[in-house]
Every structure is written in structure tokens, then in C-alpha cells.
Amino acid sequence: MKTNMKDRKPTRIEAGSYYTYLSEGCRLCRRGAKLVLFVTGLCPNSCFYCPISEERKGKDVIFANEREVKTLEDIVKEIELMSAEGASITGGEPFFTLEKTLEIARFLKKFDLHIHVYTSLPREDAVVKISQYVDEIRFHPVKPIKLYDKPVKTAKKLGLEVGIEIPALNFDKNIVSFVNKHDIFMNLNELEFSATNQERLISMGFESGEFFEAKGCREIAEKYLKTVEKFHYCTVLFKDRAQMRRRLIRMAMNHPDFYLVTNDGTLICGRIECSKEEFKKLKRILDEMDVEYKIYKISELQKVIVELSAELAEKLSEDLKAEGFSVSIVERYPTANRLVVEKVPL
């Protein structure tokens, strides 16, 4: 006897998310194993709920997680930093700059990664071209859903896992029928307030919750759960506490042993700041002591940052300050931008 969808029980996971079906791309995201490759901020659409930052929105820029990409080697650095098992190609609109997206997808495939791509455009030609490099495609239908019929059929015929991914704006029976008819999955994302969309969301009557999620999304998700065969609801809190946290921990564990890794995936270490000229003297001191350290040069500020164990920084602080160096203990993210959470001068 077939189970009535209204009576079925979903698998409930972290931070309020749940599913009846998870694609391989989502499984890797949940483990924090997916590199987020933002290939362009350009997009022909003007979705009022778009959460993309001012740094990226409307700009033809590339980011691998938080690292701005100038060359393909920057992508390699990020793959290695997080021990990536997969990559998601996103934007903006990846098919809007299709040739660049194809070049990047072709490059990623060399690393034996599971790759999924997002698109809002019902371009069958683009699906055919990218199918040889990606494993999964997720359509974000901003046009009438029937226009995605051929691209979805073509993607499935070419062996791709196919899904629809949308924010929880409302309940749409047409999308339910489309997803079930094609036997594809549906990812519903909790609507998120950001610096770039909050004014518009508020003007349209949406209210922000404690974690910048739009109130009312869960009720919409429950309606889809009862009607969609292959369903996944992903909350704002899940993206932060599960996906992001696990990705940070993967990155943190790839740092030298002198860094202390917190439960949130941040790093605690000692930090010495100096000019490029002063660094020669600092390097000589540290090398004579035969201690392990990492060097980061900030070219635009003409400054050098040296990181070492927090314990050693405390031990050497008085001597180093006597030599004119600034010494502190910091907690920072293990990301390429090394965002500092807390800094305590010694």
C-alpha cells in the first residue's frame, strides 16, 4: 500500500531542516565538503529577495568561498584549504556568462569533485553544454514553470540529477505538479534577510525572525512537504550552524598544529604585526628560536602579519614589545580573508 504523503514522516536534521530526499550535492553541503564557487554577480533578473552582498551583486567577479579569484590557481588553493569533495557553481546567473562558467566547470572536473550548478534560465543549449562537466543541476524558475519542461527533460536524459530550488515565498501548486511529474527533487530555502534585500522584504510585508529568517516560511514548507514527493527544507540556521560551521572546521584542521581550533571552527593564535622593513628583524629572531610560524603580507597596507602559537606569543610578548612589535592573541576565521572575531593586545 502506497504511503499517503500527508501522513509520511520526514527525516529531521540540524537546526530545523528536514527532508524526504537529499541530493548528493545537499549531502556534501551538509558535511561542509562543498566549495561554493560564485562565478559572476551579473544576472538578467531583478529578484527582490536576492541576498547577494554589495561586494558581488551586479559585478562580474569570481569568489571561491570567501577568496576572490584572480586566477584558476586561487580556486586550487581553496579546494586544498577545505579538502573539498564537491563544488557548487552559483551567482548571479552562471548561464549569463556561459563561456566563463563552462571554463571553470571544465577546470573543476579535473579534481574529481561532485559538481552542481544553479540557474534561473530555461536554456536547453546551456544544459547540453555543461552536462559533460557537472553532476547535478538546480533550476530556480523565475519564468513560467512550463518553460523549464524541455531543459529538465534534457538534463535528465543526459544523466544529471535535477531539482528545483526556490525560497519560501509562497505555496505554488504549479511547481508541485511540475516537480512530481518530472520525478525531480525540490529544495525549499528559508527566506533570508540580508543587507541588500531587507528594505524590499519589509516593504512587501515580510518580518524578520531572530536569525534573520522570514517569519512564516515553516508553514509554507509544511504545505510542500505534504504534496511534493522528493522534498528538502533548508533553514537559515542550518546553513550557519551545520554547513558553514563544518566547512570552517574542515579548513581549520588543515592549518598547522600550533593553531587552537574552537568548536565553531575558528582559530586561536598569537599575532605579531609589523612593517615589511621590521619583518626582517622579526624573522631573524623567530628563526633563531626555531619556532613554527605563518606569514601573511597585506600589500595594500604595507604590513606583515606573523601568526604563531598563543602560548608562545604570551611567553615572548614582553621581549617582542621591547623591540617595537605589536603582539596580541586573536580568534579568527580559517578562511582566506582571515576575518578576526576577537583581538586581545598583550
DRENDO-1510 file (C-alpha; in Angstrom, 1 decimal, always signed):
<recs>
REC; n; res; u; v; w
REC; 1; MET; +0.0; +0.0; +0.0 .
REC; 2; LYS; +1.4; +3.4; -1.0 .
REC; 3; THR; +2.0; +5.8; +1.9 .
REC; 4; ASN; -0.1; +8.9; +1.8 .
REC; 5; MET; +2.2; +11.9; +1.6 .
REC; 6; LYS; +0.2; +13.8; +4.1 .
REC; 7; ASP; +1.0; +11.1; +6.7 .
REC; 8; ARG; +4.7; +10.5; +6.0 .
REC; 9; LYS; +7.4; +11.5; +8.4 .
REC; 10; PRO; +10.4; +13.4; +7.1 .
REC; 11; THR; +13.9; +12.9; +8.3 .
REC; 12; ARG; +14.6; +15.8; +10.7 .
REC; 13; ILE; +18.2; +17.1; +10.9 .
REC; 14; GLU; +20.0; +20.0; +12.4 .
REC; 15; ALA; +18.6; +23.5; +13.1 .
REC; 16; GLY; +15.1; +22.8; +11.9 .
REC; 17; SER; +15.9; +21.4; +8.5 .
REC; 18; TYR; +14.2; +18.2; +7.3 .
REC; 19; TYR; +13.9; +16.1; +4.1 .
REC; 20; THR; +12.2; +13.2; +2.4 .
REC; 21; TYR; +15.0; +13.2; -0.2 .
REC; 22; LEU; +18.5; +14.7; -0.3 .
REC; 23; SER; +20.5; +15.0; -3.5 .
REC; 24; GLU; +24.2; +14.2; -3.4 .
REC; 25; GLY; +25.0; +17.9; -3.6 .
REC; 26; CYS; +23.0; +18.5; -0.5 .
REC; 27; ARG; +24.6; +15.6; +1.3 .
REC; 28; LEU; +28.1; +17.1; +0.7 .
REC; 29; CYS; +26.9; +20.6; +1.7 .
REC; 30; ARG; +25.6; +19.2; +5.0 .
REC; 31; ARG; +29.1; +17.8; +5.7 .
REC; 32; GLY; +30.7; +21.1; +4.9 .
REC; 33; ALA; +32.5; +19.5; +2.0 .
REC; 34; LYS; +31.3; +21.7; -0.9 .
REC; 35; LEU; +33.3; +24.6; -2.3 .
REC; 36; VAL; +30.9; +27.5; -3.1 .
REC; 37; LEU; +32.1; +28.9; -6.4 .
REC; 38; PHE; +30.5; +32.2; -7.2 .
REC; 39; VAL; +31.2; +32.7; -10.9 .
REC; 40; THR; +29.6; +36.1; -11.5 .
REC; 41; GLY; +27.4; +38.7; -9.9 .
REC; 42; LEU; +25.8; +39.5; -13.2 .
REC; 43; CYS; +22.2; +38.4; -13.7 .
REC; 44; PRO; +19.4; +39.4; -16.1 .
REC; 45; ASN; +16.8; +39.0; -13.3 .
REC; 46; SER; +16.0; +41.5; -10.5 .
REC; 47; CYS; +14.6; +39.2; -7.8 .
REC; 48; PHE; +13.5; +41.3; -4.8 .
REC; 49; TYR; +14.6; +38.6; -2.4 .
REC; 50; CYS; +18.2; +38.3; -3.8 .
REC; 51; PRO; +20.5; +38.2; -0.7 .
REC; 52; ILE; +23.8; +38.7; -2.6 .
REC; 53; SER; +26.2; +41.3; -1.0 .
REC; 54; GLU; +27.0; +44.7; -2.5 .
REC; 55; GLU; +30.6; +43.4; -3.0 .
REC; 56; ARG; +29.3; +40.9; -5.6 .
REC; 57; LYS; +25.9; +42.0; -6.8 .
REC; 58; GLY; +25.9; +43.2; -10.4 .
REC; 59; LYS; +29.7; +42.8; -10.7 .
REC; 60; ASP; +31.4; +40.3; -12.9 .
REC; 61; VAL; +33.6; +38.9; -10.1 .
REC; 62; ILE; +34.6; +35.4; -9.0 .
REC; 63; PHE; +34.8; +34.1; -5.5 .
REC; 64; ALA; +35.8; +30.6; -4.2 .
REC; 65; ASN; +34.1; +30.7; -0.8 .
REC; 66; GLU; +35.5; +34.0; +0.7 .
REC; 67; ARG; +38.5; +34.1; -1.5 .
REC; 68; GLU; +38.4; +36.5; -4.5 .
REC; 69; VAL; +39.6; +34.6; -7.6 .
REC; 70; LYS; +42.0; +36.3; -9.9 .
REC; 71; THR; +43.5; +33.1; -11.5 .
REC; 72; LEU; +42.5; +29.5; -11.5 .
REC; 73; GLU; +45.2; +28.8; -9.0 .
REC; 74; ASP; +43.2; +30.7; -6.4 .
REC; 75; ILE; +40.4; +28.0; -6.8 .
REC; 76; VAL; +43.0; +25.3; -6.3 .
REC; 77; LYS; +44.1; +27.0; -3.0 .
REC; 78; GLU; +40.6; +27.0; -1.8 .
REC; 79; ILE; +40.0; +23.3; -2.8 .
REC; 80; GLU; +43.1; +22.4; -0.8 .
REC; 81; LEU; +42.3; +24.6; +2.2 .
REC; 82; MET; +38.9; +22.9; +2.8 .
REC; 83; SER; +39.7; +19.5; +1.4 .
REC; 84; ALA; +36.7; +19.9; -0.9 .
REC; 85; GLU; +34.8; +16.9; -2.1 .
REC; 86; GLY; +32.5; +18.9; -4.3 .
REC; 87; ALA; +31.7; +22.3; -5.7 .
REC; 88; SER; +28.5; +24.3; -6.3 .
REC; 89; ILE; +28.6; +26.8; -9.2 .
REC; 90; THR; +26.4; +29.8; -8.4 .
REC; 91; GLY; +26.0; +33.5; -8.9 .
REC; 92; GLY; +24.4; +35.9; -10.1 .
REC; 93; GLU; +23.4; +33.8; -13.1 .
REC; 94; PRO; +26.1; +31.3; -14.2 .
REC; 95; PHE; +24.5; +30.8; -17.6 .
REC; 96; PHE; +24.5; +34.6; -18.2 .
REC; 97; THR; +28.3; +34.3; -18.6 .
REC; 98; LEU; +28.1; +30.8; -20.0 .
REC; 99; GLU; +31.6; +30.5; -21.6 .
REC; 100; LYS; +33.3; +31.5; -18.4 .
REC; 101; THR; +31.1; +29.1; -16.4 .
REC; 102; LEU; +32.0; +26.3; -18.8 .
REC; 103; GLU; +35.7; +27.0; -18.5 .
REC; 104; ILE; +35.5; +26.9; -14.7 .
REC; 105; ALA; +33.3; +23.7; -14.6 .
REC; 106; ARG; +35.8; +22.0; -17.0 .
REC; 107; PHE; +38.7; +23.0; -14.7 .
REC; 108; LEU; +36.9; +21.8; -11.6 .
REC; 109; LYS; +36.2; +18.4; -13.1 .
REC; 110; LYS; +39.9; +17.7; -13.2 .
REC; 111; PHE; +39.8; +17.4; -9.4 .
REC; 112; ASP; +37.2; +14.6; -9.4 .
REC; 113; LEU; +34.7; +16.7; -7.5 .
REC; 114; HIS; +30.9; +16.3; -7.4 .
REC; 115; ILE; +29.7; +19.5; -9.1 .
REC; 116; HIS; +26.2; +21.1; -9.1 .
REC; 117; VAL; +25.2; +24.2; -10.9 .
REC; 118; TYR; +22.3; +26.7; -10.3 .
REC; 119; THR; +20.5; +28.5; -13.0 .
REC; 120; SER; +17.3; +30.6; -13.4 .
REC; 121; LEU; +17.4; +30.4; -17.2 .
REC; 122; PRO; +15.5; +27.7; -19.1 .
REC; 123; ARG; +18.3; +27.3; -21.7 .
REC; 124; GLU; +18.4; +23.8; -23.1 .
REC; 125; ASP; +21.5; +24.6; -25.1 .
REC; 126; ALA; +23.4; +25.6; -21.9 .
REC; 127; VAL; +22.2; +22.4; -20.2 .
REC; 128; VAL; +23.7; +20.3; -23.0 .
REC; 129; LYS; +27.0; +22.2; -23.0 .
REC; 130; ILE; +27.6; +22.0; -19.2 .
REC; 131; SER; +26.3; +18.4; -18.8 .
REC; 132; GLN; +29.7; +16.9; -19.5 .
REC; 133; TYR; +31.2; +18.7; -16.5 .
REC; 134; VAL; +28.5; +18.7; -13.8 .
REC; 135; ASP; +26.6; +16.0; -11.9 .
REC; 136; GLU; +23.6; +17.9; -10.8 .
REC; 137; ILE; +21.6; +21.0; -11.9 .
REC; 138; ARG; +19.1; +23.0; -9.9 .
REC; 139; PHE; +16.7; +25.3; -11.6 .
REC; 140; HIS; +15.3; +28.5; -10.0 .
REC; 141; PRO; +12.2; +29.2; -12.0 .
REC; 142; VAL; +11.7; +32.9; -12.3 .
REC; 143; LYS; +9.9; +32.5; -15.6 .
REC; 144; PRO; +6.6; +30.5; -16.2 .
REC; 145; ILE; +7.3; +26.9; -15.0 .
REC; 146; LYS; +6.3; +25.3; -18.3 .
REC; 147; LEU; +9.4; +26.9; -20.0 .
REC; 148; TYR; +11.6; +24.7; -17.9 .
REC; 149; ASP; +10.0; +21.5; -19.2 .
REC; 150; LYS; +12.5; +20.8; -22.1 .
REC; 151; PRO; +15.6; +21.8; -20.1 .
REC; 152; VAL; +14.6; +19.5; -17.3 .
REC; 153; LYS; +13.9; +16.6; -19.6 .
REC; 154; THR; +17.1; +17.2; -21.5 .
REC; 155; ALA; +19.1; +17.3; -18.2 .
REC; 156; LYS; +17.6; +14.0; -17.0 .
REC; 157; LYS; +18.2; +12.4; -20.4 .
REC; 158; LEU; +21.9; +13.4; -20.2 .
REC; 159; GLY; +22.2; +11.7; -16.8 .
REC; 160; LEU; +22.2; +14.7; -14.4 .
REC; 161; GLU; +20.4; +14.7; -11.1 .
REC; 162; VAL; +17.8; +17.5; -11.4 .
REC; 163; GLY; +16.0; +19.7; -9.0 .
REC; 164; ILE; +14.0; +22.9; -8.4 .
REC; 165; GLU; +15.4; +25.2; -5.7 .
REC; 166; ILE; +13.3; +28.2; -4.6 .
REC; 167; PRO; +12.9; +30.5; -1.5 .
REC; 168; ALA; +9.9; +30.0; +0.7 .
REC; 169; LEU; +7.9; +32.9; -0.6 .
REC; 170; ASN; +4.6; +31.2; -1.1 .
REC; 171; PHE; +3.0; +27.8; -1.9 .
REC; 172; ASP; +2.7; +27.2; -5.7 .
REC; 173; LYS; +0.6; +24.2; -6.8 .
REC; 174; ASN; +2.1; +24.6; -10.4 .
REC; 175; ILE; +5.6; +23.9; -9.0 .
REC; 176; VAL; +4.3; +20.9; -7.0 .
REC; 177; SER; +2.8; +19.4; -10.2 .
REC; 178; PHE; +5.9; +20.1; -12.2 .
REC; 179; VAL; +8.3; +18.6; -9.7 .
REC; 180; ASN; +6.2; +15.4; -9.2 .
REC; 181; LYS; +5.5; +15.0; -12.9 .
REC; 182; HIS; +9.2; +15.0; -13.8 .
REC; 183; ASP; +10.2; +13.0; -10.7 .
REC; 184; ILE; +12.8; +15.6; -9.6 .
REC; 185; PHE; +13.7; +16.9; -6.2 .
REC; 186; MET; +12.6; +20.2; -4.6 .
REC; 187; ASN; +14.8; +22.3; -2.3 .
REC; 188; LEU; +13.0; +25.0; -0.4 .
REC; 189; ASN; +15.2; +27.6; +1.3 .
REC; 190; GLU; +14.0; +29.6; +4.2 .
REC; 191; LEU; +13.8; +33.2; +3.0 .
REC; 192; GLU; +16.8; +35.1; +4.4 .
REC; 193; PHE; +17.0; +38.8; +5.2 .
REC; 194; SER; +20.3; +40.4; +4.1 .
REC; 195; ALA; +21.8; +44.0; +3.9 .
REC; 196; THR; +20.8; +44.2; +0.2 .
REC; 197; ASN; +17.2; +42.8; +0.4 .
REC; 198; GLN; +15.9; +43.8; +3.8 .
REC; 199; GLU; +14.2; +47.1; +2.8 .
REC; 200; ARG; +12.4; +45.4; +0.0 .
REC; 201; LEU; +11.3; +42.5; +2.0 .
REC; 202; ILE; +10.0; +44.7; +4.8 .
REC; 203; SER; +8.1; +46.9; +2.3 .
REC; 204; MET; +6.4; +43.7; +1.0 .
REC; 205; GLY; +5.2; +42.7; +4.4 .
REC; 206; PHE; +7.8; +40.1; +5.4 .
REC; 207; GLU; +9.0; +40.1; +9.0 .
REC; 208; SER; +12.5; +39.1; +10.2 .
REC; 209; GLY; +12.9; +36.5; +12.9 .
REC; 210; GLU; +15.7; +36.0; +15.5 .
REC; 211; PHE; +18.2; +34.6; +12.9 .
REC; 212; PHE; +17.3; +37.0; +10.0 .
REC; 213; GLU; +14.9; +34.4; +8.6 .
REC; 214; ALA; +11.5; +35.5; +7.3 .
REC; 215; LYS; +8.6; +34.5; +9.5 .
REC; 216; GLY; +6.0; +32.2; +8.1 .
REC; 217; CYS; +8.4; +30.1; +6.0 .
REC; 218; ARG; +7.9; +27.0; +8.1 .
REC; 219; GLU; +4.1; +27.0; +7.4 .
REC; 220; ILE; +4.9; +27.2; +3.6 .
REC; 221; ALA; +7.4; +24.3; +4.0 .
REC; 222; GLU; +4.8; +22.1; +5.7 .
REC; 223; LYS; +2.4; +22.6; +2.7 .
REC; 224; TYR; +5.1; +21.5; +0.3 .
REC; 225; LEU; +6.1; +18.6; +2.5 .
REC; 226; LYS; +2.5; +17.2; +2.2 .
REC; 227; THR; +2.5; +17.4; -1.6 .
REC; 228; VAL; +6.0; +17.1; -3.0 .
REC; 229; GLU; +7.4; +13.6; -3.4 .
REC; 230; LYS; +11.2; +14.5; -3.1 .
REC; 231; PHE; +11.4; +17.4; -0.7 .
REC; 232; HIS; +14.1; +19.2; +1.4 .
REC; 233; TYR; +13.6; +22.2; +3.6 .
REC; 234; CYS; +16.8; +24.1; +4.4 .
REC; 235; THR; +16.7; +26.8; +7.1 .
REC; 236; VAL; +18.9; +29.9; +7.6 .
REC; 237; LEU; +20.2; +28.5; +10.9 .
REC; 238; PHE; +21.1; +25.2; +9.3 .
REC; 239; LYS; +23.3; +27.0; +6.7 .
REC; 240; ASP; +25.1; +28.7; +9.5 .
REC; 241; ARG; +25.3; +26.1; +12.3 .
REC; 242; ALA; +25.7; +23.0; +10.1 .
REC; 243; GLN; +27.0; +23.7; +6.6 .
REC; 244; MET; +29.2; +26.8; +7.4 .
REC; 245; ARG; +30.5; +25.5; +10.7 .
REC; 246; ARG; +31.5; +22.2; +9.3 .
REC; 247; ARG; +33.3; +23.8; +6.4 .
REC; 248; LEU; +35.1; +26.1; +8.8 .
REC; 249; ILE; +36.2; +23.1; +10.9 .
REC; 250; ARG; +37.5; +21.3; +7.7 .
REC; 251; MET; +39.5; +24.4; +6.9 .
REC; 252; ALA; +40.8; +24.9; +10.5 .
REC; 253; MET; +42.0; +21.3; +10.7 .
REC; 254; ASN; +44.2; +21.9; +7.6 .
REC; 255; HIS; +46.2; +24.6; +9.5 .
REC; 256; PRO; +49.4; +23.9; +11.4 .
REC; 257; ASP; +49.1; +22.3; +14.8 .
REC; 258; PHE; +50.0; +25.4; +16.7 .
REC; 259; TYR; +46.6; +26.9; +16.0 .
REC; 260; LEU; +43.9; +26.1; +18.6 .
REC; 261; VAL; +40.6; +25.1; +16.9 .
REC; 262; THR; +37.4; +26.0; +18.6 .
REC; 263; ASN; +34.1; +24.1; +18.4 .
REC; 264; ASP; +32.8; +26.7; +16.0 .
REC; 265; GLY; +35.8; +26.2; +13.6 .
REC; 266; THR; +37.6; +29.4; +14.4 .
REC; 267; LEU; +41.3; +29.6; +15.2 .
REC; 268; ILE; +43.1; +31.0; +18.2 .
REC; 269; CYS; +46.7; +32.0; +17.9 .
REC; 270; GLY; +49.3; +34.7; +18.7 .
REC; 271; ARG; +49.7; +37.5; +16.2 .
REC; 272; ILE; +52.6; +39.9; +15.6 .
REC; 273; GLU; +52.2; +42.9; +13.3 .
REC; 274; CYS; +55.0; +44.9; +11.7 .
REC; 275; SER; +56.1; +46.7; +8.6 .
REC; 276; LYS; +57.9; +45.0; +5.8 .
REC; 277; GLU; +61.1; +46.6; +6.9 .
REC; 278; GLU; +60.7; +45.4; +10.5 .
REC; 279; PHE; +59.8; +41.9; +9.4 .
REC; 280; LYS; +63.5; +41.2; +8.6 .
REC; 281; LYS; +64.4; +41.6; +12.2 .
REC; 282; LEU; +61.4; +39.7; +13.4 .
REC; 283; LYS; +62.1; +36.8; +11.1 .
REC; 284; ARG; +65.7; +36.6; +12.4 .
REC; 285; ILE; +64.5; +36.5; +16.0 .
REC; 286; LEU; +62.0; +33.7; +15.3 .
REC; 287; ASP; +64.3; +31.7; +13.1 .
REC; 288; GLU; +67.0; +31.8; +15.8 .
REC; 289; MET; +64.4; +30.4; +18.3 .
REC; 290; ASP; +63.5; +27.7; +15.7 .
REC; 291; VAL; +59.7; +28.2; +16.2 .
REC; 292; GLU; +56.9; +27.5; +13.8 .
REC; 293; TYR; +55.0; +30.5; +12.4 .
REC; 294; LYS; +53.0; +31.6; +9.4 .
REC; 295; ILE; +53.4; +34.8; +7.4 .
REC; 296; TYR; +50.7; +36.9; +5.8 .
REC; 297; LYS; +51.6; +40.0; +3.8 .
REC; 298; ILE; +48.9; +42.7; +3.4 .
REC; 299; SER; +50.3; +44.6; +0.4 .
REC; 300; GLU; +47.8; +47.5; +0.4 .
REC; 301; LEU; +48.7; +48.3; +4.0 .
REC; 302; GLN; +52.4; +47.6; +3.6 .
REC; 303; LYS; +52.1; +45.4; +6.6 .
REC; 304; VAL; +53.2; +41.9; +7.6 .
REC; 305; ILE; +51.3; +39.7; +10.0 .
REC; 306; VAL; +53.0; +36.7; +11.6 .
REC; 307; GLU; +51.0; +34.1; +13.4 .
REC; 308; LEU; +52.3; +31.6; +16.0 .
REC; 309; SER; +51.0; +29.7; +18.9 .
REC; 310; ALA; +49.1; +31.7; +21.5 .
REC; 311; GLU; +51.3; +30.2; +24.3 .
REC; 312; LEU; +54.5; +31.3; +22.6 .
REC; 313; ALA; +53.2; +34.8; +21.9 .
REC; 314; GLU; +52.4; +35.3; +25.6 .
REC; 315; LYS; +55.8; +34.0; +26.5 .
REC; 316; LEU; +57.6; +36.3; +24.1 .
REC; 317; SER; +55.4; +39.3; +24.3 .
REC; 318; GLU; +57.5; +41.5; +26.6 .
REC; 319; ASP; +60.7; +40.9; +24.6 .
REC; 320; LEU; +58.9; +41.5; +21.3 .
REC; 321; LYS; +57.2; +44.6; +22.5 .
REC; 322; ALA; +60.6; +45.9; +23.7 .
REC; 323; GLU; +61.8; +45.5; +20.1 .
REC; 324; GLY; +58.8; +47.6; +18.9 .
REC; 325; PHE; +56.5; +44.9; +17.7 .
REC; 326; SER; +52.7; +44.8; +18.3 .
REC; 327; VAL; +51.7; +41.4; +19.9 .
REC; 328; SER; +48.2; +40.1; +20.5 .
REC; 329; ILE; +46.1; +36.9; +20.9 .
REC; 330; VAL; +43.4; +36.7; +18.2 .
REC; 331; GLU; +40.5; +34.5; +17.4 .
REC; 332; ARG; +39.8; +34.4; +13.6 .
REC; 333; TYR; +38.1; +32.5; +10.9 .
REC; 334; PRO; +40.3; +30.0; +9.0 .
REC; 335; THR; +39.1; +31.5; +5.7 .
REC; 336; ALA; +41.2; +33.2; +3.0 .
REC; 337; ASN; +40.1; +36.7; +4.3 .
REC; 338; ARG; +41.2; +35.7; +7.9 .
REC; 339; LEU; +38.3; +37.7; +9.5 .
REC; 340; VAL; +39.2; +38.4; +13.1 .
REC; 341; VAL; +36.4; +37.7; +15.7 .
REC; 342; GLU; +38.3; +38.9; +18.7 .
REC; 343; LYS; +41.7; +40.6; +19.4 .
REC; 344; VAL; +43.4; +40.9; +22.8 .
REC; 345; PRO; +46.6; +43.0; +22.9 .
REC; 346; LEU; +49.4; +41.7; +25.1 .
</recs>
